[in-house]
Amino acid sequence: MMNEEKKTKKAEWLLGVVLSFAVILILLISSFQAAMYMDFGFYEKEYKKYDVLSDLDMEMEDVMYVTQEMMAYLRGDRETLEVVTTVEGKKQDFFNEQDRLHMEDVQGLFIGGLHLRTGVVIVLLVCLAALILMKGGWKYVLPRAFQIAVGVSGIATAALAFLFSRDFDAAFTKFHEIFFSNDLWMFDPAEDYMIRMLPEGLFSDMVIRIGILFIASLLILLAGSAVWRRKTKIRKTNE
């Protein structure tokens, strides 16, 4: 009987930890999506900050049009990345062939991340259903499991933040080497409009933006789990 109880408790903890990390992964992917899409005013501020209009010889209205179409392409709302606008005083396609090939890879990563989130949601629901059906102490296990998962995720986030803050260029380069199997991401600003529109500083600011959203989500999750754990302790004491 004792062995069965131990096995049940281990199973509950395993399911609780998997569920907790599933929640955190969903929050991470959602933080990326929110940072990129919730406020296009961010891009306008960045373009002003890095004097992108002068580098491109374009009007803000045209740069924002290109941005909106590019972001629509990344989430699959456009089939091709062809955007005709006024650049350097003449009507032309803003993107060249290298841009299109690289952004096709980026689109694959982004949409793949959204599909991963859907899969993780399914894992979360399966774990939750299993915990409920076991009719054990899942209400006591989950808040603790959340706190463990948040702690591990917080350490990993802090380590990544340290690496990016220490040498963003090196970390950014390593990211591309890991996630892309070609060198299409290596652009020449003298020849390519897209890299002039998206300077490294913009990516650095975007990483900070994503980090703020993700850390805020972790803190909310941590606070919620602490309240939940406190309530379950009180309830268990009164039983």
N, C-alpha and C positions, 0 to 999 in steps of 0.2 A: 504493500500500500504506500509506504514511504517512497519507494522507488518511482511509483507512478506519479506521486505528487511532485517529486523533483523533476521528472521528465516534463510534466505539465508546466511547471514554473520556468524551466529552461526554454520550452517552446514559446511561452508567453513573452519572455525577455527577447528571444530572437525575433519574433514577429514585431514586438514593440520597437526594437532598434531599427529593423528594416523599414517599418512604417515611418519612423522619425526621420531617417535619412532620406526617405522618399519625399517627405514634406519639404525638407531643406533643398533637395535638388529641384523640386517644383518652384520653390521660391527663387533659387538662383537663376533658372531659365527665365522665369517671369520678370526678374530684375533686369536681365539683359533686354528683354522685349520692351518693358516699360521705359527704360532709359533711352532706347532708340526711337520709340514711337509716340510716347505720351505727350511730348511737347516739342514741336518743330521750332519753337522760338529759341531753343537751345542752340540749334545749328546757326541761326541768324546771329546770335551773340558770339558764337565761336568764329564765324566768318569775319565779323568786325574786329574781334580780338586779334586775329592773326592776319588781318589786312588781305584777306583772300581776294576781294574784289579787284585790288590793284594788280595782284599777281595774275589774275585771269583776264583783266580788262573787260569786266562784265558788270551788269547792274544786279543789285540784290534780288530783284524780282525774278530775273532769269536764273540766278544761282539757286534760289529756293525752288524754282520749278524743276530744275535738274535734280535737286536733292529729293524732292517728293516722288519723282518718277523712279529714281534709283532705289529708294526705300520700298516703293511699291513692288519693284522687281524682286527685291530680296525676299519678300514674303510670298512671292508667287502670284502677285496680282497683275503682272505684265509678263508676256511670253518672251519678249526680246528687250535688250537694253540699247535702245536707239532713241536718243533725245535730241531733236534738232532745235537749236536756240542760237542766240547771237553771242558769239565769242570773238574777241578782238575785232569787233566792228563788222563781222560777216556771219551770215546764217550758215551753220554747219552742224554736223553731228558732234555732240560734246564728247562722246566716248569713241575710242579706237578699238581695234581688234584685241589687243592685249587686255584692255579694260574689260571687254566682254567676256573673255576667257577666264580671267581671274574672278570676276564677279559671279560667274557661273559656279565656280568653286565655293565662293562665299555663300551664295544662295543655297547650295547643297548643305553646307554646315548649318545655316540658320534654320532651314526647313527641317533638317535632320534633328536639330535641337527641339523644335516644336513637336515632332513626332515622338521623340524620346520622352518629352514631358507627358504626352498622352499615355504612353506605355507605363510611365512611373505612376500616374494617377490610377491606372488599373491595378498595379501592384499594391498601392496604398489601400485601395478598396478591398482587395482580396485579403490583405493582412488584417484590416479592421474587422471584416466579416468573420475571419477565422478566430480572432480574439473574442468577439462577442459570442460566437457559437460555443467556444470552450467554457463559457460561463465561469471563468475563474476570476483572478484579481487584476484584470486588465486595466481597470480604472486606477489602480494603484501603480501598475507597471508603467503605463504610458507617460505620465509626467516625468518620471525618473529617466525613462528612455529618451524623452525629448531633451532633457537637460544634458545627458551624456552626448547626444548627437550634436547639440548646439555647441557644447564645449569643444568637441573635436573639430567641428566646422569652423569655429572661431579661431582656433590655433592655426588651421590650414589657411584661413583668410588672412590672418596676421602675417604668416610666413610669405604668402604671395604679395601682400602689400609691401613688405620689406624689400623683396626682390625688385618689384617695379619701381619703388621710390629710390632705391639705391642706384639702379641703372636701367631706366625705362627702355632705352634704345636696345640694349642687349636682351632684355626680357621680351620685348616686342618682336625682335628678330627670332628668338628661340620659339616663341608662340607660332610664328609663320612656318618655321622649319618643322615643327611637330605636326601641324594641321594641314600643311600643303605639301604635296609630293613634287612640286615643280617650282621654278623661280619666277613665275609670272607676277608675283607680288613685288618684285624689285623694279620699280619705276624710275624713269629719268624725269625730274621736274622740268627740265628744259624742253622736253618733247611731249609730256603728258599733262593734260588738263586736270584729270581726276585727282592726281596726287597733289596738285596745287590747291585744289578745292578741299582736300582732306589732309592737311599737314599733320605731322606726328603729334604736335601739341593738342590737336583736337582729339586724337585717339587717347592721349594721356588723360585729358579732362573727362572723356567718356568712361574710361576705366574707373576714375574716381566717382563719377556719377552712379555707375553700376554698383560700386562698392558701398556707397552710402545707402542706396536702396536695399541692398542685400543685408548689410549689417543692421539696418533699422528693422528689417523683417526678422532677423535672428533675435534681436532684443525683445521685440514684441512676443515672439514665440517663447523666449526664455521667461519673460514676465508672466505670460499665460500659463506656462507649465508650473511655475512657482506657486501661483494662486491655486491652480488645480491640485497640486501636491499638498498644499496646506489644507485645503478643504477635505481631501480624501483622508488625511491624517486625523483631522477632527472627527470625521464620520466614523473612521475605524475605531477611534478611542471611545466613542459613544455607543458602539455596537456591543 
